[in-house]
């Protein structure tokens, strides 16, 4: 069954800005019965919900740390008790850092919690009731890094790959229960993900300077949101705002050595012989 957004209840994480904000507004414009905008920044989530209501939609907001399973489960329980069953859960929250093997265990584990475990927590919270009703949709945000790689960021690469693999598993395992899954894999999107990063090397810059992700151009968050809704209507698994990514996936699958050589060449074009993040720490 294709997912018609009309009259659906939608929960979105990381909805205080960027792709999450654009998705919240796009779902409301598509006729969602109610949109729950959640974010670590409760004030921004509240702003998004208010803007939706000012334009005739129905929305509410909540603070949510997606790395805390008890918070996420409590949120879902509260929505189901006060509004209704969650039809669509958008697990979108994320951030980026620049680091290699020198990255601390704590830093890698925090990203693992946000980029992987949060998707598991969300599925645990909503899949049983979706399965009981025989329908539901999970939209998980990964990244093109999740099907390719992220030059300069070890943790981002491995966690986004895991997020994509989890989405695949969910799409296989729960399809017969009427649950559908899509995974969003963009390259650069004009958001504040860079300025929101805890990594000082990124937070002082802008996405336009983040050449690794922006090589194929920067797309607008609103366009990405519309692509997601179109993909859900068609039950497409991959949402690829940058069409070039589909070609890169094919190249990687058919000739891994050629793809790795191309990535090394791309890395050299970006950084030349300058050390990548952490090189000096590793070589000491």
C-alpha positions as CSV (number, residue, x, y, z in Angstrom):
1,X,0.0,0.0,0.0
2,X,1.2,3.4,-0.9
3,X,1.3,5.9,2.0
4,X,-1.2,8.7,1.6
5,X,-0.2,11.4,4.0
6,X,-3.7,12.7,4.3
7,X,-5.0,12.4,7.9
8,X,-1.9,10.7,9.1
9,X,-0.1,11.4,12.4
10,X,3.6,12.0,11.8
11,X,6.5,12.2,14.3
12,X,9.8,13.8,13.2
13,X,13.1,14.0,15.0
14,X,15.5,16.8,14.4
15,X,12.6,18.9,13.2
16,X,13.9,22.2,14.6
17,X,15.8,23.0,11.5
18,X,17.0,21.8,8.1
19,X,15.6,18.7,6.5
20,X,13.5,17.9,9.6
21,X,11.9,21.3,9.6
22,X,11.2,21.1,5.8
23,X,9.7,17.6,6.2
24,X,7.4,18.8,9.1
25,X,6.1,21.6,6.9
26,X,5.8,19.4,3.8
27,X,3.8,16.7,5.7
28,X,1.5,19.4,7.1
29,X,1.0,20.9,3.6
30,X,0.2,17.4,2.3
31,X,-2.7,17.0,4.7
32,X,-1.3,15.3,7.7
33,X,-3.7,15.2,10.6
34,X,-1.0,16.2,13.1
35,X,2.7,16.7,13.0
36,X,4.9,16.3,16.1
37,X,8.1,18.2,15.7
38,X,10.8,17.1,18.1
39,X,14.3,18.4,18.6
40,X,17.1,18.7,21.2
41,X,16.4,22.5,20.8
42,X,12.9,22.6,22.1
43,X,12.5,26.3,21.2
44,X,13.2,25.6,17.5
45,X,10.8,22.7,17.5
46,X,8.1,24.9,19.0
47,X,8.8,27.5,16.4
48,X,8.3,25.0,13.6
49,X,5.0,23.7,15.1
50,X,3.8,27.3,15.6
51,X,4.5,28.1,11.9
52,X,2.6,25.0,10.8
53,X,-0.4,26.0,12.9
54,X,-0.2,29.6,11.6
55,X,-0.6,28.2,8.1
56,X,-3.7,26.1,9.0
57,X,-2.0,22.8,10.0
58,X,-2.1,20.9,13.2
59,X,1.2,20.5,15.1
60,X,2.9,20.2,18.4
61,X,6.4,20.1,19.6
62,X,8.6,18.3,22.2
63,X,12.1,18.2,23.4
64,X,13.7,14.9,22.5
65,X,17.2,13.4,22.8
66,X,17.0,10.6,20.4
67,X,19.9,8.8,22.1
68,X,17.8,8.2,25.2
69,X,15.4,5.3,24.5
70,X,13.3,6.1,27.5
71,X,12.6,9.6,26.2
72,X,11.7,8.4,22.8
73,X,9.4,5.6,24.0
74,X,7.7,8.1,26.4
75,X,7.1,10.5,23.5
76,X,5.5,7.8,21.4
77,X,3.3,6.7,24.3
78,X,2.3,10.3,24.9
79,X,1.4,10.9,21.3
80,X,-0.6,7.6,21.0
81,X,-2.5,8.4,24.3
82,X,-3.3,12.0,23.5
83,X,-3.4,12.3,19.7
84,X,-3.6,8.9,18.1
85,X,-1.4,6.1,16.6
86,X,1.8,7.1,14.9
87,X,1.4,6.4,11.2
88,X,4.8,7.8,10.1
89,X,7.9,8.0,12.1
90,X,10.7,10.1,10.6
91,X,14.0,9.3,12.3
92,X,16.0,12.3,11.0
93,X,18.2,13.7,13.8
94,X,21.9,13.8,13.1
95,X,25.2,15.7,13.0
96,X,28.6,15.6,11.4
97,X,32.2,15.6,12.7
98,X,35.6,15.6,11.1
99,X,38.0,13.0,12.6
100,X,39.8,9.8,11.8
101,X,41.3,7.0,13.9
102,X,42.2,9.6,16.5
103,X,38.5,10.2,17.3
104,X,37.7,9.4,20.9
105,X,35.6,6.3,21.8
106,X,33.1,8.6,23.5
107,X,32.7,10.7,20.4
108,X,32.2,7.7,18.1
109,X,29.8,6.1,20.6
110,X,27.7,9.3,20.8
111,X,27.4,9.4,17.0
112,X,26.5,5.7,17.0
113,X,23.7,6.4,19.5
114,X,22.3,9.2,17.4
115,X,22.8,7.7,13.9
116,X,22.0,4.1,14.6
117,X,20.5,3.3,18.0
118,X,18.0,6.1,17.7
119,X,16.6,4.4,14.6
120,X,16.4,1.1,16.5
121,X,14.7,2.9,19.5
122,X,12.2,4.5,17.1
123,X,11.4,1.2,15.4
124,X,11.0,-0.6,18.8
125,X,8.6,2.1,19.9
126,X,6.3,2.2,16.8
127,X,6.6,-1.1,14.9
128,X,4.4,-3.2,17.2
129,X,1.4,-0.9,17.0
130,X,2.0,-0.4,13.2
131,X,2.1,-4.2,12.7
132,X,-1.1,-4.6,14.8
133,X,-2.9,-2.1,12.5
134,X,-1.3,-3.6,9.4
135,X,0.3,-0.4,8.1
136,X,2.9,2.3,8.9
137,X,5.9,4.0,7.5
138,X,9.5,4.5,8.7
139,X,11.5,7.3,7.0
140,X,15.1,7.2,8.2
141,X,17.7,9.8,7.3
142,X,21.1,8.3,6.5
143,X,23.4,10.1,4.0
144,X,25.1,9.5,0.7
145,X,28.0,8.7,3.0
146,X,25.9,5.6,4.1
147,X,26.1,4.1,0.6
148,X,29.5,5.6,-0.4
149,X,31.9,7.0,2.2
150,X,32.7,10.4,3.9
151,X,36.2,11.5,3.3
152,X,37.6,12.9,6.5
153,X,35.0,11.4,8.9
154,X,35.4,7.9,10.2
155,X,32.5,8.0,12.6
156,X,30.1,9.6,10.2
157,X,30.9,7.0,7.5
158,X,30.5,3.9,9.6
159,X,27.3,5.1,11.5
160,X,25.6,6.2,8.3
161,X,26.4,2.8,6.7
162,X,24.9,1.1,9.7
163,X,21.8,3.3,9.4
164,X,21.3,2.3,5.8
165,X,21.8,-1.4,6.7
166,X,19.3,-1.1,9.5
167,X,16.7,0.4,7.1
168,X,17.3,-2.5,4.7
169,X,16.7,-5.0,7.5
170,X,13.5,-3.3,8.6
171,X,12.2,-3.1,5.0
172,X,12.8,-6.9,4.6
173,X,11.7,-8.0,8.0
174,X,8.4,-6.1,8.5
175,X,7.1,-5.7,4.9
176,X,4.6,-8.5,5.3
177,X,3.1,-6.6,8.3
178,X,2.3,-3.7,6.1
179,X,5.2,-1.5,7.2
180,X,7.1,0.3,4.6
181,X,10.6,1.9,4.9
182,X,12.5,4.6,3.0
183,X,16.0,5.8,3.6
184,X,17.1,9.3,2.7
185,X,20.7,9.5,1.3
186,X,21.5,13.1,0.3
187,X,24.9,14.7,-0.3
188,X,25.0,18.4,0.6
189,X,21.7,20.0,1.6
190,X,21.5,23.7,2.6
191,X,21.0,23.2,6.4
192,X,22.8,24.2,9.5
193,X,24.2,20.7,10.2
194,X,27.7,22.0,9.9
195,X,27.2,25.0,12.3
196,X,25.4,22.6,14.7
197,X,28.3,20.2,14.8
198,X,30.1,19.8,18.1
199,X,33.3,19.8,16.1
200,X,34.9,23.3,16.2
201,X,36.6,22.7,12.9
202,X,33.1,22.5,11.3
203,X,31.0,24.7,13.5
204,X,32.9,27.8,12.5
205,X,32.3,27.3,8.8
206,X,29.4,26.9,6.4
207,X,28.2,24.0,4.3
208,X,29.3,25.8,1.2
209,X,32.8,25.3,2.4
210,X,32.3,21.6,3.1
211,X,33.6,20.5,-0.3
212,X,33.5,16.7,0.3
213,X,29.7,16.7,0.4
214,X,29.1,19.6,-2.0
215,X,30.9,18.3,-5.0
216,X,27.7,17.6,-6.9
217,X,26.0,20.8,-5.7
218,X,23.9,21.8,-2.8
219,X,20.1,21.1,-2.8
220,X,17.5,22.9,-0.8
221,X,15.8,21.3,2.2
222,X,12.3,21.9,0.8
223,X,13.1,20.1,-2.4
224,X,14.5,17.1,-0.4
225,X,11.2,17.0,1.7
226,X,9.1,16.9,-1.4
227,X,11.3,14.1,-2.8
228,X,10.7,12.1,0.4
229,X,7.0,12.4,0.2
230,X,7.0,11.4,-3.5
231,X,9.2,8.4,-2.6
232,X,6.8,7.3,0.1
233,X,3.9,7.6,-2.3
234,X,5.8,5.2,-4.6
235,X,7.2,3.1,-1.8
236,X,10.8,3.6,-3.0
237,X,13.5,2.6,-0.6
238,X,16.3,4.9,-1.6
239,X,15.6,8.7,-1.7
240,X,18.5,10.2,-3.6
241,X,18.3,14.0,-4.0
242,X,21.6,13.9,-5.9
243,X,20.9,11.6,-8.8
244,X,24.7,11.1,-9.3
245,X,24.7,9.0,-6.2
246,X,22.9,6.2,-8.0
247,X,25.7,6.0,-10.6
248,X,28.3,6.0,-7.8
249,X,26.5,3.1,-6.1
250,X,26.6,1.1,-9.3
251,X,30.2,1.8,-9.9
252,X,31.1,0.8,-6.3
253,X,29.1,-2.4,-6.7
254,X,30.5,-3.4,-10.1
255,X,34.2,-2.4,-9.7
256,X,35.2,-1.7,-6.1
257,X,38.9,-1.1,-6.9
258,X,38.0,1.5,-9.6
259,X,35.7,3.2,-7.1
260,X,38.3,3.3,-4.4
261,X,40.8,4.7,-6.8
262,X,38.3,7.4,-7.8
263,X,37.7,8.3,-4.1
264,X,41.4,8.5,-3.5
265,X,41.8,10.8,-6.4
266,X,38.9,12.9,-5.2
267,X,40.5,13.1,-1.7
268,X,43.8,14.3,-3.2
269,X,42.0,16.9,-5.3
270,X,40.3,18.2,-2.1
271,X,43.3,18.1,0.2
272,X,46.4,17.6,-1.9
273,X,49.2,16.4,0.2
274,X,47.9,18.2,3.3
275,X,47.3,15.9,6.3
276,X,43.7,14.9,6.8
277,X,42.1,15.3,10.2
278,X,44.1,13.3,12.8
279,X,47.0,12.4,10.5
280,X,49.5,14.2,12.7
281,X,48.1,12.5,15.8
282,X,48.3,9.0,14.3
283,X,51.8,9.4,12.9
284,X,53.4,10.6,16.1
